[in-house]
């Protein structure tokens, strides 16, 4: 049995607008996931989800970095190369 898997999520060159859309959609999706996880925890247990409470601000900071970076590139009329791999393995191994 293979205990490690790697898949490519994003691979290619994008216009500034396309790259911005791809990256912001991924980050908004992750933020929304943690917001829903936190909301569920609040309803079920009356308290915030610890992981979500940490990840949401971190993801928002990273999203701001991306927006600033792309804004700079937009002034230079450049294309973006975006690569993202997902590594999946059994925890603790």
C-alpha positions as CSV (number, residue, x, y, z in Angstrom):
1,X,0.0,0.0,0.0
2,X,1.3,3.4,-1.0
3,X,1.4,5.7,2.1
4,X,2.2,8.9,0.3
5,X,0.5,10.5,-2.7
6,X,1.3,13.7,-4.6
7,X,-1.1,15.4,-7.0
8,X,-0.8,18.6,-9.0
9,X,-3.5,21.1,-8.2
10,X,-2.3,24.0,-10.3
11,X,0.3,24.1,-13.1
12,X,0.6,26.7,-15.7
13,X,0.9,30.3,-16.9
14,X,-1.9,32.7,-16.3
15,X,-2.8,36.3,-17.1
16,X,-2.8,38.5,-14.0
17,X,-6.6,38.4,-13.9
18,X,-6.8,34.6,-14.3
19,X,-4.1,34.0,-11.8
20,X,-5.7,36.4,-9.3
21,X,-9.1,34.6,-9.8
22,X,-7.5,31.1,-9.3
23,X,-5.6,32.0,-6.2
24,X,-8.3,34.1,-4.5
25,X,-10.9,31.4,-5.2
26,X,-8.7,28.8,-3.5
27,X,-8.1,31.0,-0.5
28,X,-11.7,32.0,-0.2
29,X,-12.7,28.4,-0.3
30,X,-10.3,27.5,2.5
31,X,-11.4,30.5,4.6
32,X,-15.1,29.5,4.0
33,X,-14.3,25.9,5.1
34,X,-12.8,27.1,8.3
35,X,-15.6,29.6,8.9
36,X,-18.2,26.8,8.5
37,X,-16.1,24.6,10.8
38,X,-16.0,27.3,13.4
39,X,-19.7,28.1,13.1
40,X,-20.5,24.4,13.6
41,X,-18.3,24.2,16.7
42,X,-20.0,27.3,18.1
43,X,-23.4,25.8,17.6
44,X,-22.5,22.3,18.8
45,X,-20.2,23.1,21.7
46,X,-20.6,26.8,22.4
47,X,-17.0,27.6,21.6
48,X,-14.7,28.4,18.6
49,X,-12.9,25.7,16.8
50,X,-9.2,26.1,17.8
51,X,-7.8,25.2,14.4
52,X,-10.2,27.5,12.5
53,X,-9.5,30.4,14.9
54,X,-5.8,30.2,13.9
55,X,-6.1,29.3,10.2
56,X,-8.6,32.1,9.2
57,X,-6.4,35.0,10.2
58,X,-3.3,33.2,8.7
59,X,-5.2,32.6,5.4
60,X,-6.3,36.2,5.3
61,X,-2.7,37.4,5.8
62,X,-1.5,35.1,3.0
63,X,-4.3,36.3,0.8
64,X,-3.2,40.0,1.4
65,X,0.4,39.0,0.5
66,X,-0.9,37.5,-2.8
67,X,-3.0,40.6,-3.6
68,X,0.0,42.9,-3.0
69,X,2.3,40.7,-5.1
70,X,-0.1,40.5,-8.0
71,X,-0.8,44.3,-7.7
72,X,2.9,44.9,-8.3
73,X,3.0,42.5,-11.2
74,X,0.0,44.1,-12.7
75,X,1.9,47.4,-12.9
76,X,4.6,45.6,-14.9
77,X,2.1,43.9,-17.2
78,X,3.6,40.4,-16.5
79,X,2.1,36.9,-16.6
80,X,2.0,34.6,-13.6
81,X,3.4,31.1,-13.3
82,X,1.5,29.2,-10.6
83,X,2.4,25.7,-9.4
84,X,0.7,24.0,-6.5
85,X,1.2,20.4,-5.4
86,X,-0.8,18.5,-2.8
87,X,1.1,16.0,-0.7
88,X,-1.0,13.5,1.1
89,X,0.4,11.0,3.6
90,X,-0.5,9.1,6.8
91,X,-0.1,11.3,9.8
92,X,2.8,10.4,12.0
93,X,4.8,8.6,9.3
